[in-house]
Amino acid sequence: MIDDPFECTRAMFDLPNGVVYLDGNSLGAMPKSARDRVHRELDESWGRELIRAWNSAGWIDLPARVGDRIADLIGASKGSVVAGDSTSINLFKALTAALELAAPRKVILSDSGNFPTDLYVAEGVCRLLGSGHELRIVDPEAVESTLDRHVAVLMLTEVDYRTGRKHDMRLLTEKAKATGAVTIWDLAHSAGAFPVDLAGCDVDFAVGCGYKYLNGGPGAPGFIYVRPDIQARVSPALSGWMGHAAPFAFEPSYRPGLAVDRLRVGTPPVLSMAALDAALDVFTGVDMLALRERSIALGEDFIRRIEAERPELKLSSPRDPAKRGSQVSFRFAEGYAAMQALIARGVIGDFRAPDVMRFGFAPLYIGFAEVETAARTLVEVVRDNLWDRPEYHARNKVT
Ligand SMILES: Cc1ncc(COP(=O)(O)O)c(C=O)c1O
């Protein structure tokens, strides 16, 4: 067995006994630091300081501070990321800004593996602008060959939420640049999962979630990145007071704030932001290359164990680990029921219609023993048809 450099990080999480948690790609586990911090913000800051805490506890600067910490994990410089709002809202901000920069071009290029919210937001932006913008959706493999000088914005999610397929960010960004397109990358399944090099790849805009691999808690704020040298040319469509150059001057008209700060919109959700801030403590001292190596080893071990025993489970993730994010997906016709049977046995993954069982490997708190338990349980559930009970077929709202 490989030496376990992640035992320390595992101890920083509060996970229930007897549970194997393979859904960190959807909602990260709870770091103890996040729980303690929220208690402190409630009892000491809100409870005692009341409104003074905006200054005394530094609440007002949290979006920038947390943004800088996320920047460290995604290859961005300080001052280029701001935390806040959901990924959907940050996409809206990025897309409206990117289309303005790319005028008069009107085509948004994306792929059919993108997460629905990304595509829905793009549809809404085209409708709202009402000047002939068009969303073009192609197969993930066809993105590179479809890029031409008509494309205004290349908008992609790096890791496919269903299959875990990972785009080549460097190559596609380079190609987009060569054709004059502005790039937006959604890092929902990348940030905190493996090394990302936004600056090195010369990406223009990026957005991502705080509640997946960053472990910020349910509904944690997301983030937005803007390449430093284009920040001054971004004129935010969501021109809220917190993105104003002087929010507390209460001027009658909008003047954009400095740098990425202009992409703040309204009052930040302090408790969620504080939880995310504290959750990021877990990454202190973590070597992201080692994390990636470990995530690949865990995924490979899981695939090997499942394929050796249950050929009816079809791998829907790329077989080449370099082309996968930190999740492994198997297709199985009764995947929903099988996932419920697994969850009833303490192995938590999730399901995406029509037939995808997803298993996320977050090395900060998942090790080889958990992979072995999960694989053994999944093999039993499928081999012995343990999923075939009425209660496992009843669909929950959240799958
Ligand atoms: C790629 C991607 N983008 C965005 C989102 C969600 O965005 P929001 O936080 O606005 O719900 C998800 C959620 O799973 C996602 O996988």
Ligand as a Chemical Component Dictionary entry (heavy atoms), coordinates in Angstrom:
data_LIG
# 
_chem_comp.id                   LIG 
_chem_comp.type                 NON-POLYMER 
_chem_comp.pdbx_formal_charge   0 
_chem_comp.three_letter_code    LIG 
# 
loop_
_chem_comp_atom.comp_id 
_chem_comp_atom.atom_id 
_chem_comp_atom.alt_atom_id 
_chem_comp_atom.type_symbol 
_chem_comp_atom.charge 
_chem_comp_atom.model_Cartn_x 
_chem_comp_atom.model_Cartn_y 
_chem_comp_atom.model_Cartn_z 
_chem_comp_atom.pdbx_ordinal 
LIG C1 C1 C 0 -20.258 22.609 -14.592 1  
LIG C2 C2 C 0 -21.235 23.196 -13.635 2  
LIG N1 N1 N 0 -21.515 24.511 -13.690 3  
LIG C3 C3 C 0 -22.390 25.077 -12.823 4  
LIG C4 C4 C 0 -23.013 24.314 -11.870 5  
LIG C5 C5 C 0 -24.011 24.867 -10.897 6  
LIG O1 O1 O 0 -24.112 26.208 -10.850 7  
LIG P1 P1 P 0 -24.820 26.905 -9.598  8  
LIG O2 O2 O 0 -23.872 26.898 -8.472  9  
LIG O3 O3 O 0 -25.168 28.241 -10.096 10 
LIG O4 O4 O 0 -26.029 26.091 -9.250  11 
LIG C6 C6 C 0 -22.735 22.959 -11.772 12 
LIG C7 C7 C 0 -23.410 22.152 -10.728 13 
LIG O5 O5 O 0 -23.240 21.014 -10.555 14 
LIG C8 C8 C 0 -21.843 22.389 -12.679 15 
LIG O6 O6 O 0 -21.579 21.082 -12.624 16 
# 
loop_
_chem_comp_bond.comp_id 
_chem_comp_bond.atom_id_1 
_chem_comp_bond.atom_id_2 
_chem_comp_bond.value_order 
_chem_comp_bond.pdbx_ordinal 
LIG C1 C2 SING 1  
LIG C2 N1 SING 2  
LIG C2 C8 DOUB 3  
LIG N1 C3 DOUB 4  
LIG C3 C4 SING 5  
LIG C4 C5 SING 6  
LIG C4 C6 DOUB 7  
LIG C5 O1 SING 8  
LIG O1 P1 SING 9  
LIG P1 O2 DOUB 10 
LIG P1 O3 SING 11 
LIG P1 O4 SING 12 
LIG C6 C7 SING 13 
LIG C6 C8 SING 14 
LIG C7 O5 DOUB 15 
LIG C8 O6 SING 16 
# 
